[in-house]
Amino acid sequence: MTYTLAAGLAVVAALALDLVGLRTRLVLGRVFWLSYAITLFFQLLANGVLAGRGVVRYDPAAILGPRVAAAPVEDLAFGFALVLTTLAVWSRLGRTTTLDRKATLDR
Amino acid sequence: MGTVTYLAVLGGCLACALWLEPVLRVGVLRQWRRLALTLVPVAAGFLAWDVAAVAAGHWSFDGRQVVGVWLPGGLPVEEVLFFLVVPLCAILGFEAVRSVLARRGVLARRGVLARRGGPARRDQAAEPDGRRVTR
């Protein structure tokens, strides 16, 4: 299995967790995407240093090749899966009222 | 930056996100049980992937840019911190957005007519004070 395949599977698994497993449905609302956009900005900064300076090095055979902020494009999928999984679990563990849930969906 | 390069990046992430706790009073760190119950399983899952990826040779770490504490599975200690710091920052950002939008919602509801009306709504959208008021 390549990093490309693993990252793709992680995104599918995270979406399944959010939509079906935990039913948090964050990807259907506005709050998740706004906060993901902010997180993504900082991920690109961190990736620029970690991959740019070679703290983490990637096997060219395990990735597609295109890079964003010095890191393989797969890192975007990796980061998305990490953030969505985290926020889905976090939201599930919270005391969400019906109103909160409705407000999240409305957004 | 030498051996602390990776640590410095993690410190930078924390510096960019931790201020949200006191300033926006998101109460993430205050809910430490919920936080631990989120971070531990998520970090465990992604660390398992990390170990498998290192074993498969998908990626490797530069020993000269980490502090030099290596864990079973060939991971530098920074990698464990990464899977605690990044999810924590994501949660802080998520709760900050939620908090800001909720406060805006309260303000909008106080002026329901202004919100529903066309011109008033445009005014509200263009209101630069909106962000300041919600603090």
gemmi code that builds the backbone of each chain (N, CA, C; Angstrom):
import gemmi

chains = {
    "A": [
        ("MET", (0.839, -1.198, 0.000), (0.000, 0.000, 0.000), (0.874, 1.249, 0.000)),
        ("THR", (0.514, 2.232, -0.833), (1.274, 3.483, -0.879), (0.661, 4.484, 0.099)),
        ("TYR", (1.387, 5.573, 0.335), (0.850, 6.660, 1.173), (-0.413, 7.212, 0.530)),
        ("THR", (-0.413, 7.276, -0.818), (-1.573, 7.789, -1.545), (-2.832, 6.995, -1.186)),
        ("LEU", (-2.731, 5.681, -1.265), (-3.879, 4.820, -0.971), (-4.277, 4.929, 0.503)),
        ("ALA", (-3.275, 4.905, 1.393), (-3.562, 4.988, 2.830), (-4.270, 6.296, 3.167)),
        ("ALA", (-3.805, 7.402, 2.561), (-4.402, 8.705, 2.841), (-5.838, 8.760, 2.313)),
        ("GLY", (-6.061, 8.186, 1.134), (-7.415, 8.145, 0.575), (-8.353, 7.341, 1.466)),
        ("LEU", (-7.869, 6.203, 1.926), (-8.688, 5.368, 2.814), (-8.990, 6.094, 4.126)),
        ("ALA", (-8.005, 6.850, 4.618), (-8.210, 7.571, 5.877), (-9.303, 8.625, 5.728)),
        ("VAL", (-9.344, 9.292, 4.572), (-10.387, 10.294, 4.339), (-11.756, 9.624, 4.309)),
        ("VAL", (-11.848, 8.496, 3.607), (-13.119, 7.772, 3.534), (-13.543, 7.325, 4.938)),
        ("ALA", (-12.583, 6.804, 5.707), (-12.891, 6.336, 7.056), (-13.356, 7.490, 7.943)),
        ("ALA", (-12.698, 8.649, 7.822), (-13.074, 9.807, 8.638), (-14.482, 10.284, 8.270)),
        ("LEU", (-14.780, 10.324, 6.960), (-16.118, 10.740, 6.516), (-17.169, 9.760, 7.016)),
        ("ALA", (-16.846, 8.455, 6.948), (-17.787, 7.440, 7.412), (-18.029, 7.587, 8.906)),
        ("LEU", (-16.970, 7.881, 9.646), (-17.103, 8.064, 11.095), (-18.011, 9.250, 11.401)),
        ("ASP", (-17.789, 10.346, 10.689), (-18.554, 11.567, 10.935), (-20.021, 11.422, 10.515)),
        ("LEU", (-20.245, 10.813, 9.364), (-21.611, 10.776, 8.810), (-22.421, 9.590, 9.321)),
        ("VAL", (-21.764, 8.453, 9.495), (-22.496, 7.228, 9.836), (-22.171, 6.732, 11.244)),
        ("GLY", (-20.872, 6.571, 11.524), (-20.466, 5.966, 12.790), (-20.899, 6.762, 14.003)),
        ("LEU", (-20.530, 8.030, 14.041), (-20.842, 8.860, 15.211), (-22.024, 9.789, 14.943)),
        ("ARG", (-22.418, 9.883, 13.693), (-23.542, 10.746, 13.292), (-23.369, 12.196, 13.731)),
        ("THR", (-22.145, 12.663, 13.741), (-21.900, 14.058, 14.119), (-22.153, 14.998, 12.944)),
        ("ARG", (-22.010, 14.494, 11.736), (-22.351, 15.222, 10.502), (-21.711, 16.608, 10.419)),
        ("LEU", (-20.459, 16.680, 10.867), (-19.773, 17.976, 10.856), (-19.569, 18.488, 9.446)),
        ("VAL", (-19.330, 17.562, 8.489), (-19.018, 18.014, 7.121), (-20.235, 18.619, 6.429)),
        ("LEU", (-21.413, 18.498, 7.044), (-22.604, 19.099, 6.448), (-22.823, 20.520, 6.957)),
        ("GLY", (-21.997, 20.932, 7.914), (-22.215, 22.250, 8.522), (-21.104, 23.233, 8.219)),
        ("ARG", (-21.333, 24.476, 8.617), (-20.424, 25.563, 8.294), (-19.253, 25.642, 9.270)),
        ("VAL", (-19.531, 25.303, 10.536), (-18.490, 25.462, 11.570), (-17.259, 24.638, 11.234)),
        ("PHE", (-17.473, 23.384, 10.824), (-16.331, 22.527, 10.519), (-15.478, 23.111, 9.408)),
        ("TRP", (-16.115, 23.531, 8.324), (-15.334, 23.982, 7.161), (-14.588, 25.275, 7.449)),
        ("LEU", (-15.212, 26.173, 8.223), (-14.517, 27.406, 8.603), (-13.290, 27.088, 9.450)),
        ("SER", (-13.468, 26.204, 10.431), (-12.331, 25.909, 11.303), (-11.296, 25.073, 10.554)),
        ("TYR", (-11.757, 24.223, 9.628), (-10.794, 23.444, 8.844), (-9.927, 24.372, 7.975)),
        ("ALA", (-10.545, 25.403, 7.430), (-9.787, 26.350, 6.599), (-8.670, 26.998, 7.418)),
        ("ILE", (-8.977, 27.341, 8.660), (-7.968, 27.949, 9.543), (-6.868, 26.935, 9.848)),
        ("THR", (-7.288, 25.711, 10.194), (-6.314, 24.663, 10.514), (-5.427, 24.372, 9.311)),
        ("LEU", (-6.037, 24.360, 8.120), (-5.282, 24.059, 6.895), (-4.174, 25.087, 6.668)),
        ("PHE", (-4.499, 26.350, 6.937), (-3.494, 27.404, 6.783), (-2.270, 27.098, 7.653)),
        ("PHE", (-2.515, 26.728, 8.901), (-1.398, 26.444, 9.800), (-0.712, 25.118, 9.444)),
        ("GLN", (-1.495, 24.183, 8.897), (-0.875, 22.925, 8.461), (0.138, 23.200, 7.347)),
        ("LEU", (-0.224, 24.088, 6.417), (0.679, 24.389, 5.318), (1.958, 25.049, 5.831)),
        ("LEU", (1.821, 25.927, 6.845), (3.011, 26.541, 7.448), (3.901, 25.464, 8.074)),
        ("ALA", (3.281, 24.577, 8.876), (4.047, 23.531, 9.564), (4.668, 22.572, 8.556)),
        ("ASN", (3.905, 22.201, 7.535), (4.420, 21.308, 6.494), (5.614, 21.934, 5.778)),
        ("GLY", (5.514, 23.250, 5.550), (6.585, 23.938, 4.863), (7.911, 23.752, 5.592)),
        ("VAL", (7.866, 23.804, 6.914), (9.087, 23.623, 7.708), (9.463, 22.141, 7.773)),
        ("LEU", (8.495, 21.299, 8.142), (8.811, 19.875, 8.376), (9.279, 19.179, 7.099)),
        ("ALA", (8.560, 19.411, 6.008), (8.955, 18.765, 4.758), (10.027, 19.583, 4.043)),
        ("GLY", (9.905, 20.917, 4.135), (10.865, 21.793, 3.463), (12.288, 21.602, 3.984)),
        ("ARG", (12.418, 21.475, 5.297), (13.747, 21.290, 5.886), (14.137, 19.821, 5.963)),
        ("GLY", (13.228, 18.941, 5.545), (13.563, 17.523, 5.525), (13.531, 16.848, 6.884)),
        ("VAL", (12.752, 17.418, 7.824), (12.574, 16.744, 9.117), (11.889, 15.403, 8.861)),
        ("VAL", (10.869, 15.439, 7.988), (10.222, 14.216, 7.526), (10.554, 14.074, 6.048)),
        ("ARG", (10.991, 12.884, 5.660), (11.295, 12.643, 4.249), (10.412, 11.524, 3.720)),
        ("TYR", (9.975, 11.686, 2.479), (9.013, 10.758, 1.905), (9.655, 9.933, 0.799)),
        ("ASP", (9.277, 8.671, 0.733), (9.754, 7.795, -0.333), (9.024, 8.167, -1.614)),
        ("PRO", (9.743, 8.610, -2.640), (9.081, 9.010, -3.904), (8.197, 7.902, -4.476)),
        ("ALA", (8.507, 6.650, -4.147), (7.722, 5.538, -4.690), (6.365, 5.401, -3.996)),
        ("ALA", (6.213, 6.027, -2.808), (4.974, 5.861, -2.039), (3.988, 6.989, -2.282)),
        ("ILE", (4.411, 8.021, -3.052), (3.544, 9.190, -3.252), (3.356, 9.475, -4.738)),
        ("LEU", (2.327, 10.298, -5.035), (2.035, 10.634, -6.425), (3.112, 11.546, -7.018)),
        ("GLY", (3.595, 12.502, -6.216), (4.630, 13.404, -6.713), (4.358, 14.873, -6.485)),
        ("PRO", (3.119, 15.358, -6.789), (2.839, 16.781, -6.578), (3.006, 17.174, -5.109)),
        ("ARG", (3.539, 18.364, -4.878), (3.754, 18.816, -3.512), (3.056, 20.141, -3.269)),
        ("VAL", (2.547, 20.296, -2.054), (1.924, 21.543, -1.621), (2.681, 21.983, -0.379)),
        ("ALA", (3.209, 23.196, -0.394), (4.014, 23.697, 0.719), (5.086, 22.678, 1.086)),
        ("ALA", (5.783, 22.188, 0.088), (6.925, 21.273, 0.237), (6.540, 19.843, 0.607)),
        ("ALA", (5.311, 19.631, 1.055), (4.895, 18.289, 1.482), (4.099, 17.609, 0.370)),
        ("PRO", (4.126, 16.289, 0.322), (3.344, 15.588, -0.699), (1.865, 15.965, -0.595)),
        ("VAL", (1.190, 15.998, -1.711), (-0.230, 16.371, -1.738), (-1.039, 15.438, -0.831)),
        ("GLU", (-0.539, 14.220, -0.625), (-1.212, 13.255, 0.252), (-1.365, 13.783, 1.673)),
        ("ASP", (-0.431, 14.682, 2.077), (-0.489, 15.227, 3.431), (-1.782, 16.008, 3.678)),
        ("LEU", (-2.347, 16.572, 2.601), (-3.603, 17.301, 2.762), (-4.709, 16.337, 3.176)),
        ("ALA", (-4.734, 15.163, 2.548), (-5.729, 14.144, 2.895), (-5.482, 13.628, 4.306)),
        ("PHE", (-4.211, 13.411, 4.627), (-3.824, 12.965, 5.967), (-4.316, 13.962, 7.016)),
        ("GLY", (-4.046, 15.236, 6.793), (-4.438, 16.274, 7.744), (-5.948, 16.382, 7.866)),
        ("PHE", (-6.627, 16.286, 6.727), (-8.095, 16.368, 6.751), (-8.665, 15.227, 7.583)),
        ("ALA", (-8.153, 14.017, 7.371), (-8.642, 12.852, 8.115), (-8.370, 13.022, 9.609)),
        ("LEU", (-7.199, 13.535, 9.950), (-6.850, 13.727, 11.361), (-7.773, 14.747, 12.022)),
        ("VAL", (-7.996, 15.864, 11.344), (-8.820, 16.930, 11.918), (-10.282, 16.487, 12.018)),
        ("LEU", (-10.799, 15.876, 10.948), (-12.206, 15.465, 10.973), (-12.454, 14.377, 12.030)),
        ("THR", (-11.556, 13.398, 12.107), (-11.704, 12.343, 13.105), (-11.712, 12.941, 14.512)),
        ("THR", (-10.747, 13.828, 14.763), (-10.646, 14.468, 16.078), (-11.927, 15.220, 16.426)),
        ("LEU", (-12.397, 16.051, 15.493), (-13.550, 16.897, 15.791), (-14.837, 16.088, 15.884)),
        ("ALA", (-14.912, 14.980, 15.143), (-16.104, 14.122, 15.231), (-16.165, 13.475, 16.613)),
        ("VAL", (-15.036, 12.944, 17.079), (-15.016, 12.318, 18.408), (-15.291, 13.364, 19.485)),
        ("TRP", (-14.620, 14.498, 19.365), (-14.800, 15.594, 20.327), (-16.275, 16.021, 20.388)),
        ("SER", (-16.896, 16.173, 19.238), (-18.290, 16.622, 19.200), (-19.223, 15.558, 19.777)),
        ("ARG", (-18.918, 14.298, 19.477), (-19.762, 13.209, 19.961), (-19.751, 13.150, 21.481)),
        ("LEU", (-18.589, 13.472, 22.061), (-18.441, 13.383, 23.512), (-19.034, 14.593, 24.223)),
        ("GLY", (-19.378, 15.615, 23.454), (-19.921, 16.816, 24.065), (-21.402, 16.666, 24.320)),
        ("ARG", (-21.875, 17.494, 25.206), (-23.310, 17.465, 25.471), (-23.982, 18.357, 24.449)),
        ("THR", (-24.287, 17.782, 23.295), (-24.922, 18.583, 22.256), (-26.434, 18.540, 22.438)),
        ("THR", (-27.001, 19.702, 22.560), (-28.448, 19.778, 22.665), (-29.036, 19.741, 21.261)),
        ("THR", (-30.333, 19.528, 21.182), (-31.005, 19.525, 19.886), (-30.781, 20.864, 19.185)),
        ("LEU", (-30.823, 21.936, 19.987), (-30.646, 23.263, 19.401), (-29.272, 23.413, 18.789)),
        ("ASP", (-28.252, 22.949, 19.515), (-26.880, 23.010, 19.014), (-26.772, 22.279, 17.688)),
        ("ARG", (-27.376, 21.075, 17.684), (-27.270, 20.237, 16.495), (-27.936, 20.913, 15.312)),
        ("LYS", (-29.117, 21.507, 15.581), (-29.844, 22.166, 14.523), (-29.027, 23.365, 14.028)),
        ("ALA", (-28.460, 24.094, 14.969), (-27.684, 25.277, 14.603), (-26.486, 24.876, 13.750)),
        ("THR", (-25.858, 23.754, 14.114), (-24.698, 23.278, 13.352), (-25.110, 22.930, 11.929)),
        ("LEU", (-26.264, 22.265, 11.801), (-26.722, 21.866, 10.471), (-27.123, 23.088, 9.649)),
        ("ASP", (-27.762, 24.057, 10.325), (-28.199, 25.267, 9.624), (-27.028, 26.021, 9.031)),
        ("ARG", (-25.910, 25.898, 9.738), (-24.731, 26.629, 9.241), (-24.117, 25.866, 8.108)),
    ],
    "B": [
        ("MET", (18.371, 25.797, 13.871), (17.512, 25.337, 14.957), (17.981, 23.973, 15.464)),
        ("GLY", (18.816, 23.303, 14.676), (19.428, 22.059, 15.130), (18.441, 20.991, 15.518)),
        ("THR", (18.656, 20.409, 16.683), (17.874, 19.235, 17.072), (16.459, 19.571, 17.522)),
        ("VAL", (16.157, 20.851, 17.691), (14.815, 21.180, 18.184), (13.890, 21.649, 17.066)),
        ("THR", (14.274, 21.441, 15.807), (13.444, 21.924, 14.698), (12.003, 21.443, 14.821)),
        ("TYR", (11.837, 20.133, 14.962), (10.489, 19.564, 15.003), (9.741, 20.073, 16.238)),
        ("LEU", (10.429, 20.099, 17.390), (9.798, 20.598, 18.623), (9.351, 22.050, 18.465)),
        ("ALA", (10.182, 22.836, 17.790), (9.861, 24.249, 17.602), (8.596, 24.417, 16.769)),
        ("VAL", (8.412, 23.562, 15.764), (7.200, 23.630, 14.943), (5.972, 23.344, 15.809)),
        ("LEU", (6.082, 22.338, 16.674), (4.957, 22.001, 17.547), (4.677, 23.139, 18.532)),
        ("GLY", (5.754, 23.727, 19.044), (5.598, 24.874, 19.941), (4.907, 26.031, 19.235)),
        ("GLY", (5.264, 26.237, 17.966), (4.631, 27.289, 17.177), (3.137, 27.044, 17.012)),
        ("CYS", (2.767, 25.783, 16.763), (1.345, 25.427, 16.628), (0.602, 25.763, 17.919)),
        ("LEU", (1.184, 25.371, 19.052), (0.546, 25.636, 20.347), (0.411, 27.142, 20.583)),
        ("ALA", (1.479, 27.872, 20.246), (1.459, 29.318, 20.464), (0.341, 29.970, 19.656)),
        ("CYS", (0.083, 29.426, 18.458), (-0.942, 30.016, 17.596), (-2.357, 29.688, 18.067)),
        ("ALA", (-2.509, 28.636, 18.865), (-3.871, 28.187, 19.208), (-4.225, 28.359, 20.685)),
        ("LEU", (-3.250, 28.258, 21.584), (-3.578, 28.219, 23.021), (-4.222, 29.503, 23.536)),
        ("TRP", (-3.913, 30.639, 22.904), (-4.482, 31.909, 23.373), (-6.014, 31.932, 23.266)),
        ("LEU", (-6.548, 31.037, 22.401), (-8.004, 31.004, 22.225), (-8.710, 30.604, 23.523)),
        ("GLU", (-8.035, 29.773, 24.338), (-8.646, 29.300, 25.579), (-8.982, 30.471, 26.513)),
        ("PRO", (-8.011, 31.326, 26.862), (-8.367, 32.441, 27.746), (-9.111, 33.572, 27.042)),
        ("VAL", (-8.737, 33.871, 25.786), (-9.298, 35.067, 25.149), (-10.748, 34.859, 24.715)),
        ("LEU", (-11.015, 33.740, 24.068), (-12.404, 33.480, 23.635), (-13.140, 32.607, 24.645)),
        ("ARG", (-12.449, 32.198, 25.681), (-13.032, 31.356, 26.738), (-13.771, 30.148, 26.163)),
        ("VAL", (-13.070, 29.406, 25.301), (-13.703, 28.266, 24.641), (-13.853, 27.077, 25.585)),
        ("GLY", (-13.076, 27.064, 26.685), (-13.254, 26.021, 27.699), (-12.856, 24.624, 27.239)),
        ("VAL", (-11.893, 24.555, 26.337), (-11.451, 23.236, 25.845), (-10.567, 22.545, 26.889)),
        ("LEU", (-9.566, 23.262, 27.386), (-8.656, 22.674, 28.376), (-9.386, 22.397, 29.683)),
        ("ARG", (-10.397, 23.223, 29.947), (-11.190, 23.041, 31.169), (-11.923, 21.687, 31.131)),
        ("GLN", (-12.320, 21.258, 29.931), (-12.997, 19.955, 29.790), (-11.940, 18.878, 29.563)),
        ("TRP", (-11.063, 18.693, 30.528), (-9.884, 17.850, 30.320), (-10.244, 16.377, 30.132)),
        ("ARG", (-11.341, 15.927, 30.746), (-11.720, 14.507, 30.557), (-12.146, 14.260, 29.116)),
        ("ARG", (-13.036, 15.127, 28.628), (-13.503, 15.020, 27.242), (-12.325, 15.141, 26.277)),
        ("LEU", (-11.390, 16.033, 26.626), (-10.215, 16.234, 25.785), (-9.362, 14.961, 25.743)),
        ("ALA", (-9.133, 14.375, 26.917), (-8.318, 13.154, 26.975), (-9.005, 12.010, 26.232)),
        ("LEU", (-10.326, 11.905, 26.405), (-11.066, 10.824, 25.738), (-11.063, 10.988, 24.219)),
        ("THR", (-10.848, 12.218, 23.764), (-10.746, 12.458, 22.321), (-9.321, 12.204, 21.834)),
        ("LEU", (-8.360, 12.824, 22.534), (-6.978, 12.798, 22.045), (-6.363, 11.395, 22.091)),
        ("VAL", (-6.634, 10.643, 23.162), (-5.951, 9.351, 23.315), (-6.309, 8.364, 22.194)),
        ("PRO", (-7.591, 8.104, 21.940), (-7.877, 7.148, 20.857), (-7.471, 7.645, 19.472)),
        ("VAL", (-7.653, 8.940, 19.218), (-7.281, 9.475, 17.902), (-5.769, 9.359, 17.710)),
        ("ALA", (-5.011, 9.778, 18.730), (-3.546, 9.692, 18.630), (-3.109, 8.237, 18.478)),
        ("ALA", (-3.742, 7.336, 19.216), (-3.363, 5.919, 19.126), (-3.575, 5.395, 17.712)),
        ("GLY", (-4.717, 5.728, 17.127), (-5.006, 5.265, 15.776), (-4.014, 5.792, 14.757)),
        ("PHE", (-3.739, 7.093, 14.827), (-2.829, 7.678, 13.843), (-1.378, 7.277, 14.086)),
        ("LEU", (-1.029, 7.015, 15.351), (0.334, 6.539, 15.621), (0.517, 5.125, 15.071)),
        ("ALA", (-0.544, 4.329, 15.106), (-0.463, 2.980, 14.533), (-0.186, 3.078, 13.030)),
        ("TRP", (-0.887, 4.009, 12.384), (-0.652, 4.262, 10.953), (0.798, 4.713, 10.753)),
        ("ASP", (1.259, 5.622, 11.618), (2.615, 6.155, 11.547), (3.652, 5.029, 11.609)),
        ("VAL", (3.481, 4.151, 12.589), (4.420, 3.034, 12.765), (4.412, 2.140, 11.515)),
        ("ALA", (3.208, 1.869, 11.006), (3.090, 1.025, 9.812), (3.747, 1.703, 8.606)),
        ("ALA", (3.563, 3.027, 8.499), (4.124, 3.758, 7.360), (5.648, 3.789, 7.421)),
        ("VAL", (6.182, 3.947, 8.636), (7.638, 3.940, 8.793), (8.182, 2.546, 8.447)),
        ("ALA", (7.462, 1.508, 8.926), (7.887, 0.128, 8.633), (7.845, -0.139, 7.128)),
        ("ALA", (6.846, 0.449, 6.440), (6.716, 0.238, 4.999), (7.648, 1.159, 4.210)),
        ("GLY", (8.292, 2.095, 4.905), (9.225, 2.994, 4.233), (8.550, 4.176, 3.541)),
        ("HIS", (7.291, 4.470, 3.869), (6.614, 5.601, 3.224), (7.270, 6.916, 3.594)),
        ("TRP", (7.675, 7.035, 4.868), (8.403, 8.237, 5.275), (9.376, 7.891, 6.390)),
        ("SER", (10.316, 8.821, 6.610), (11.323, 8.622, 7.661), (11.655, 9.984, 8.264)),
        ("PHE", (12.353, 9.961, 9.377), (12.647, 11.201, 10.096), (14.143, 11.462, 10.120)),
        ("ASP", (14.495, 12.750, 10.034), (15.900, 13.142, 10.069), (16.369, 13.203, 11.522)),
        ("GLY", (17.224, 12.257, 11.889), (17.699, 12.174, 13.264), (18.406, 13.428, 13.753)),
        ("ARG", (18.859, 14.299, 12.825), (19.584, 15.505, 13.244), (18.641, 16.642, 13.609)),
        ("GLN", (17.327, 16.465, 13.319), (16.395, 17.578, 13.566), (15.340, 17.232, 14.608)),
        ("VAL", (15.576, 16.137, 15.330), (14.702, 15.773, 16.447), (15.574, 15.681, 17.694)),
        ("VAL", (14.919, 15.710, 18.876), (15.729, 15.773, 20.101), (16.495, 14.477, 20.354)),
        ("GLY", (16.056, 13.383, 19.746), (16.831, 12.157, 19.849), (16.237, 11.107, 20.779)),
        ("VAL", (15.000, 11.330, 21.216), (14.310, 10.311, 22.009), (13.478, 9.478, 21.040)),
        ("TRP", (13.877, 8.233, 20.846), (13.196, 7.372, 19.872), (12.322, 6.359, 20.591)),
        ("LEU", (11.152, 6.111, 20.045), (10.190, 5.214, 20.674), (10.116, 3.922, 19.876)),
        ("PRO", (9.589, 2.868, 20.496), (9.415, 1.613, 19.751), (8.602, 1.892, 18.486)),
        ("GLY", (8.979, 1.265, 17.399), (8.297, 1.516, 16.138), (9.050, 2.525, 15.287)),
        ("GLY", (10.161, 3.028, 15.832), (11.001, 3.929, 15.045), (10.490, 5.349, 14.956)),
        ("LEU", (9.695, 5.785, 15.929), (9.178, 7.147, 15.913), (9.952, 8.029, 16.877)),
        ("PRO", (10.280, 9.253, 16.456), (10.822, 10.219, 17.421), (9.699, 10.664, 18.357)),
        ("VAL", (10.057, 11.068, 19.581), (9.043, 11.435, 20.565), (8.181, 12.595, 20.059)),
        ("GLU", (8.748, 13.424, 19.185), (7.981, 14.543, 18.621), (6.739, 14.068, 17.879)),
        ("GLU", (6.820, 12.849, 17.320), (5.700, 12.342, 16.538), (4.484, 12.085, 17.442)),
        ("VAL", (4.735, 11.599, 18.663), (3.642, 11.421, 19.619), (3.064, 12.783, 19.995)),
        ("LEU", (3.957, 13.739, 20.240), (3.490, 15.081, 20.594), (2.687, 15.684, 19.450)),
        ("PHE", (3.110, 15.412, 18.210), (2.404, 15.918, 17.032), (0.929, 15.507, 17.069)),
        ("PHE", (0.693, 14.218, 17.395), (-0.686, 13.710, 17.373), (-1.481, 14.105, 18.613)),
        ("LEU", (-0.843, 14.805, 19.538), (-1.576, 15.410, 20.649), (-1.776, 16.904, 20.394)),
        ("VAL", (-0.716, 17.550, 19.882), (-0.749, 19.000, 19.671), (-1.691, 19.382, 18.530)),
        ("VAL", (-1.575, 18.689, 17.394), (-2.384, 19.076, 16.228), (-3.888, 18.887, 16.499)),
        ("PRO", (-4.316, 17.731, 17.036), (-5.736, 17.631, 17.367), (-6.183, 18.669, 18.393)),
        ("LEU", (-5.344, 18.968, 19.385), (-5.708, 19.993, 20.372), (-5.919, 21.342, 19.687)),
        ("CYS", (-5.004, 21.706, 18.785), (-5.130, 22.976, 18.062), (-6.395, 22.977, 17.201)),
        ("ALA", (-6.699, 21.839, 16.589), (-7.897, 21.748, 15.744), (-9.154, 21.946, 16.582)),
        ("ILE", (-9.170, 21.356, 17.785), (-10.340, 21.498, 18.655), (-10.478, 22.947, 19.125)),
        ("LEU", (-9.364, 23.566, 19.497), (-9.404, 24.969, 19.930), (-9.945, 25.855, 18.808)),
        ("GLY", (-9.484, 25.613, 17.577), (-9.954, 26.398, 16.442), (-11.432, 26.179, 16.173)),
        ("PHE", (-11.850, 24.921, 16.261), (-13.260, 24.554, 16.040), (-14.155, 25.242, 17.066)),
        ("GLU", (-13.765, 25.159, 18.338), (-14.580, 25.770, 19.390), (-14.561, 27.290, 19.302)),
        ("ALA", (-13.448, 27.842, 18.830), (-13.376, 29.291, 18.664), (-14.353, 29.746, 17.581)),
        ("VAL", (-14.396, 29.011, 16.463), (-15.325, 29.352, 15.384), (-16.765, 29.218, 15.877)),
        ("ARG", (-17.026, 28.117, 16.587), (-18.365, 27.900, 17.129), (-18.779, 29.033, 18.058)),
        ("SER", (-17.845, 29.423, 18.906), (-18.121, 30.459, 19.885), (-18.399, 31.804, 19.200)),
        ("VAL", (-17.587, 32.130, 18.207), (-17.773, 33.404, 17.508), (-19.097, 33.410, 16.754)),
        ("LEU", (-19.393, 32.306, 16.061), (-20.648, 32.243, 15.297), (-21.855, 32.270, 16.230)),
        ("ALA", (-21.738, 31.601, 17.388), (-22.857, 31.586, 18.334), (-23.119, 32.995, 18.852)),
        ("ARG", (-22.053, 33.741, 19.151), (-22.236, 35.103, 19.652), (-22.838, 35.996, 18.585)),
        ("ARG", (-22.372, 35.797, 17.343), (-22.965, 36.558, 16.229), (-24.441, 36.226, 16.106)),
        ("GLY", (-24.770, 34.912, 16.299), (-26.158, 34.471, 16.208), (-27.013, 35.150, 17.253)),
        ("VAL", (-26.480, 35.235, 18.484), (-27.219, 35.891, 19.566), (-27.470, 37.342, 19.208)),
        ("LEU", (-26.448, 38.004, 18.680), (-26.599, 39.407, 18.302), (-27.634, 39.562, 17.201)),
        ("ALA", (-27.584, 38.620, 16.230), (-28.520, 38.698, 15.110), (-29.949, 38.485, 15.595)),
        ("ARG", (-30.108, 37.526, 16.560), (-31.465, 37.237, 17.048), (-32.045, 38.427, 17.813)),
        ("ARG", (-31.143, 39.205, 18.445), (-31.626, 40.383, 19.171), (-32.214, 41.387, 18.194)),
        ("GLY", (-31.765, 41.318, 16.949), (-32.341, 42.185, 15.926), (-32.875, 41.335, 14.794)),
        ("VAL", (-33.876, 40.501, 15.120), (-34.385, 39.532, 14.140), (-34.789, 40.235, 12.851)),
        ("LEU", (-35.463, 41.385, 12.996), (-35.936, 42.070, 11.800), (-34.756, 42.512, 10.942)),
        ("ALA", (-33.729, 43.008, 11.602), (-32.559, 43.460, 10.852), (-31.942, 42.304, 10.092)),
        ("ARG", (-32.023, 41.122, 10.696), (-31.403, 39.965, 10.071), (-32.187, 39.505, 8.849)),
        ("ARG", (-33.536, 39.503, 9.017), (-34.369, 39.010, 7.914), (-34.419, 39.999, 6.765)),
        ("GLY", (-34.371, 41.286, 7.095), (-34.516, 42.310, 6.060), (-33.325, 42.353, 5.123)),
        ("GLY", (-33.578, 42.675, 3.877), (-32.506, 42.691, 2.890), (-31.443, 43.744, 3.163)),
        ("PRO", (-31.796, 45.033, 3.145), (-30.781, 46.078, 3.291), (-30.072, 45.984, 4.642)),
        ("ALA", (-30.840, 45.701, 5.698), (-30.247, 45.635, 7.027), (-29.245, 44.500, 7.086)),
        ("ARG", (-29.599, 43.408, 6.411), (-28.709, 42.251, 6.426), (-27.381, 42.593, 5.743)),
        ("ARG", (-27.495, 43.373, 4.667), (-26.284, 43.746, 3.955), (-25.416, 44.626, 4.867)),
        ("ASP", (-26.088, 45.521, 5.588), (-25.357, 46.378, 6.527), (-24.610, 45.529, 7.546)),
        ("GLN", (-25.333, 44.516, 8.036), (-24.744, 43.680, 9.086), (-23.523, 42.932, 8.557)),
        ("ALA", (-23.658, 42.452, 7.313), (-22.550, 41.695, 6.734), (-21.334, 42.594, 6.540)),
        ("ALA", (-21.614, 43.869, 6.269), (-20.503, 44.773, 5.998), (-19.996, 45.433, 7.274)),
        ("GLU", (-20.643, 45.106, 8.390), (-20.309, 45.745, 9.661), (-18.958, 45.263, 10.176)),
        ("PRO", (-17.954, 46.090, 10.108), (-16.635, 45.622, 10.565), (-16.594, 45.447, 12.078)),
        ("ASP", (-17.539, 46.080, 12.756), (-17.556, 45.992, 14.226), (-18.003, 44.629, 14.710)),
        ("GLY", (-18.631, 43.841, 13.807), (-19.210, 42.564, 14.208), (-18.243, 41.728, 15.015)),
        ("ARG", (-17.009, 41.637, 14.521), (-16.042, 40.776, 15.197), (-15.688, 41.338, 16.564)),
        ("ARG", (-15.565, 42.658, 16.622), (-15.181, 43.283, 17.881), (-16.282, 43.088, 18.926)),
        ("VAL", (-17.518, 43.241, 18.477), (-18.658, 43.125, 19.390), (-18.724, 41.728, 19.984)),
        ("THR", (-18.424, 40.709, 19.162), (-18.583, 39.338, 19.649), (-17.530, 38.988, 20.687)),
        ("ARG", (-16.431, 39.759, 20.750), (-15.455, 39.488, 21.815), (-16.103, 39.853, 23.110)),
    ],
}
model = gemmi.Model(1)
for chain_id, residues in chains.items():
    chain = gemmi.Chain(chain_id)
    for i, (resn, *xyz) in enumerate(residues, 1):
        res = gemmi.Residue()
        res.name, res.seqid = resn, gemmi.SeqId(i, " ")
        for name, pos in zip(("N", "CA", "C"), xyz):
            atom = gemmi.Atom()
            atom.name, atom.element = name, gemmi.Element(name[0])
            atom.pos, atom.b_iso = gemmi.Position(*pos), 0.0
            res.add_atom(atom)
        chain.add_residue(res)
    model.add_chain(chain)
structure = gemmi.Structure()
structure.add_model(model)
structure.setup_entities()
